[in-house]
């Protein structure tokens, strides 16, 4: 899990990688306040057949939307 900032995407990015899969999820929300505290929870389910719901990210208790 990492904060990703490249000028266009200042979201949270999660990557799950193993010998056959390389899945990632980037939140739609941006996080630009360096003084803020965030409670981050990441849930990864590798047993799902599709990658569209394998990674879930919660920030301050709210499920984040984003892109895979």
Secondary structure, 3 states (H helix, E strand, C coil): CEEEECCCCEEEEEEEECCCCEEEEEECCCCCCCCCCCCEEEEECCCCCCHHHCEEEEECCEECCEEC
